[in-house]
Amino acid sequence: MLNFSRFVLTRAVMALITLIIVSLVVFSLMELVPGDCAERYLAFKNTQGSGISVEDIEIERQRLGLDQPFLARWGSWIINAFQGEFGDSCILRVNIAQLLGDKFMLSLTICLASLALAYAIAIPVGIISAATNNPWLNNGLRLFSYLGLAMPNFLLALMIMLVSTVWFGETLTGLFSKEYRDAPWDWDKFVDLMKHAWLPIFILGWSATAFALQTVRALMSDEIGKLYVTAAAARGVHGRKLLWRYPARHALGPIVNSLGFDLNRIFNELPIVALILTLTEAGALLIEALARSNDQQLAGAIIFLLTASIVTLNFFTDILLAVIDPRVRKSILR
């Protein structure tokens, strides 16, 4: 128990160090963008017809604390970030935490739901595919995997929207109906969200399922041919008990360990899907901040929150892997 507690503490410290390093990278990239927040905001005001001067820029820079040393500004930013505060948007001039509101949690929930859907399908189907010699099943699953990997998510989204518009007169855009878009959260708004969220979850889960299915099948095929499985079968262990107790248990270790990577890959695909489906969540805000308004403060906050989510997921998957995989437990106990 002491060794396991030490293992958990070590992983927690590593996760914290990773977050600190990532925060430094994100903040440094924000600083490398030509012009600081004061210049970009006042330049934006200038496009709206407001005249600015060098004195105005200096006053704004002092108000934002941009005249302080780099390390002091980064230290202040990371301390506030761990408290959920990211200051004001450089262009929109509103508090970033308030601007994001539920948007980031909605994005994260959609990505996690897509990930859960992908593995709920890929794990049992991949195990069955690796264990059976049925050519029709194997070729059908292989075709599905190739389609999922070859067809981009945005193309699938466009196809579904086109069919829905032509045949049913419904565009299937947005996460909420018009009457619930700005309404406070209640049961009716949650039900309305469920009526709309299935489409981005399905689209994002499409390629994730194909990728996970290929991975599970390859890992299971490798484990099934090993001697310890043959020895278990010789002892009279057969069927599902053999599959789940031996090869599946060992094959799922790398799958569990890759959840953070898969979450990152799904979130990377979310902004394009969000633009097509006109979703008003963090993915759309990230595209707006990076490609249109050049609002590095908002973009940095979203990237940091995503990284924190991935690091947290990796921490818990490390713990889960130690619980389900005896090889990891033995390495802890040594």
N, C-alpha and C positions, 0 to 999 in steps of 0.2 A: 504493500500500500504506500509505503514511503517512497519507493522508486517511482510509482505511478504519479504521485503528487509532484515529485521532482520533474517528471516528464511534462506534466501539465504546466507547471510554473515556467519551465524552459521554453515551451512553445508560446506561452503568453508573452514572455519577455521578447522573444524573436518577433512576434507579431507587432508588438509595440515599436521595436526598433525599425521594422519594415515600414510602418506608418510614418515614423519620423523622417526616414530617408526619402520616402515618396513625397512627403509634404515639402521637403527641401527642393526636390526636383520640380514639383508643380509650381512652387513659389518662384524658383529661378526662371522657369519658362515664362511665367507671368511678367517677370522683370525684364526679360530679354526682348519682349515685344517693343518695337520702336514707339517712343512716347510713353509717358506714364499716364496714370488715370486722370490726373488734373488736365493734362494737355488734350487727351482724347475727349473728355467731357466738355471742355470749353470749345474744342473744335466742333463737336456736335452742336453745341449751342450756337456757334457761328453759322452753321448751315441753316439754323432756324431763324437767322436774321439778327442775332444778338452780337454786338461788337465786343471783342475781347482784346486785352493788352497783355504785355509781359507781366505787369504788376498783378493782374487778375490771376494769371497762372501761378505766380509765386504765392499769393494768398491762399489759393485753393490747395497748392502743394503742402503748405504748412498746416492747413486745416485737416488734411488727410494723413498727416504724419509722414509724408514722403521725403521730408528733409532729414529724417533719421537714418542711421547706418543700416546697411542691408540686414545684418544679423539681428539687430534689434527689431526691425520690422517683421522678419521671418519668425522670430520668437513670439512676438505678439500675435501674429497670424495663426501659428500652430496652437498656441494656448487657447485662443478663442475658437479655433476650429474643433478642438476636442470638446468644447462646451456647446458646439452646435451653432456658433456665431461666426459669420464670414464677412461682416461689415455690409456696406452698401454696394449695390450694382454700380459699376463705373458709368454706365450710360443712362440706365433707367432711374437711378438715384432713389431706389427703394431698398429696404433691407432684404438681403438675399435669402435669409431664413424664411421671411414672410413671403417672398416671391416664390420660392420653391414650394413652401407649404406642404400640401399632400402630394405634390407632383413627383418628387423623387421616390416616395414610398409607393406610389402607384406604379412607377417604372420598375422599381425593384420587385414588387409583387408580381407584375406581368412576367418579368424575366425568370423569377423563381418558379412561377407556375409553368412556364414553358419548359424549364429544366426538369421539373417534376414529371410533366407529361412525357417528355422525351425518355426519361429513364424508366418510367412505369411501363412503357411499351418496349423499350430496347432490351431491358434486362431479361424478362421472361422469354421474349421472342428470340433474343440472341442465344440464350442457353438452349432452347429447344432446337434452334437451327443448327447449333454445333453438335448436338447429341443425336440428331436424326440423319438418316441417309436418304431421305425422300428428295429426289432431284427437283420435283415440282416446287416444293416448299423452299428449298435452297435457292433455286433460280429466281423464284418470285421475290424473295427477300433481297436477293442481290440486285434485282432490277429496281426495287423500291429504294434501296440504298443509293444506287447510282443516280436515280432521279432526284433524290433529296440533296445529294452533294452537287449535282450539276445545275439544278434549277435555283437561281438566286431567290431569296425571300421576297425582294421587291417585285420580281416578276410574278411570283405566286399571288402576291397581294393585288397586283394590277389585274390578273386574270379573274380572281374572285370578285373584285369590284365590278369588272366589266360584265360578268355573267349575272351578278346580282342586279345591276342597273338595267340591263337589257331585258331580263326575264321577270324580275320582281319589282322593278322600279325603286329599289332601295340601294343607296350608295354604301351603306355599312361603315360610315366614317364616324370618327369621334369615339369617346369613351362614355359619354352621357347624352341623354336626350336633352333637348333645349331647356325644358322646364326644371331639370335637375342639375344643370351645369354649374350654377353658382349657389345652389341651395345647400343648407347645412346637412351634415351627414345624418341619415336615419335609415331605417330598414328599406323604405321604398327606393332611396338613392342607391343603396347597396344592390338591391335587386336589378335596378336599371343598369348599374355598372356590369353586373354579371351577364346581362343581355348583350352588351357590346364588347366586353373584354375577351370573349372566347375567340374572336377572330385574330387579334394580334398574338394571343397565346398560341393558337394553332399555327399561324404563319411562322413565328419565331421557333416553335417547337419542331417544325417540319425538317429543316436541315439538321437541327440538333439531334433529332431521333435517328436520322440516317447515319450520322457520324457515330453516335453512341452504339447503334446496332452493329456497325462494322467492328467497333472496338471490342464489344462484349463477345461477339462471335469469334474474333481472332484469339482473344485471351482464353476463352473456353476451349477452343480447338487445341490450343497449346497445352492446357492443363489436363485435358481428358487423356492425352496420350502418355502421361507420365506414369512412372512405375508405382507410385503410391496409390493411384486410382486403380490400377490393375490388381494390386495387392488387396485393396478393399473389396473389389469385385470377387476375388478368389475366396475371401472370408465370408461371402454370402450377402454382401450389401449390394442391392440393385435398385433400379428405377430412380424415382425422385429423391429418395433418401441418399443414394450414392451421389447424384448430381449436386444437391444442395449442401451436403455435409462435407464434400471433399473438393472437387474442381471449382464449383461455383464460389465457394467460400474464399478460395485463394485467388480466383480470377477477379473478384469484385474489389480487391484491394486497390489496384491501380485506377479502377473506375471511381471509387470514393475519393481517391487522392486528386482526381482531375476535375472535381466539381467546381472549384474556384476558376480554373481555366475556362470551363464551359460557360460559366456565368458571365465571365468577361467577354467571351466570343458572342454570346447572345445579346449582351448590352451593346456591343459594337454594331450589331445589325439593327438595333432598335431605332436609331435616329432616322435612317432611310425609310423604314416601315412607318415610323411616326409621321413623316412628311407625306407619304402616300395616303395614309388613313386619316390625316389631319388630327393626330392625337395631341392634346395639349398637356404634355408631361415633360419630364426632365430630358428625354432624348431630343424632343423638338426644341427645347430651350438651349440645349448644348449646340445644336446646329445653328440656331439663331445667334448665340454668343460668339461662336468661332468664325462663322462664314459671313455674317451680315453686320452685326453691330460691333465686332471686335471687343466684346466685353470680357476681358480676361479674368476679372474677379468672379463673375458668374460661372464662366467655364471652369476655372480652377476649383471652385466650390463643388461643382457637380463631379468633376474627376476625382477629387479627394474623397467625396462621399462614396463613390463607386469603389475606389480602392479600399476604403475602410470596410465596405461590405464584403469584398472578395477576401481580404485578409481575415476578417471574422469568420467567414465560411470555411476558409482553409484551416483555421485554428480548430474549429469544431470537427472538421473531417479528419484531422490528425488524431483527435481524441477518439472519434468513432472507429478509425482504422486500428488503433491500438486495442480497442475492445473486441472487434470482430476477427482480427487476424492474429492467430497465435504466434506467428513469426515475429511480429512487431512487439507483442507482449514479452516474448523471450528475450528480445534485444533490450527491453527496458529493465528486466529483472537481473541482467548480468552486471 
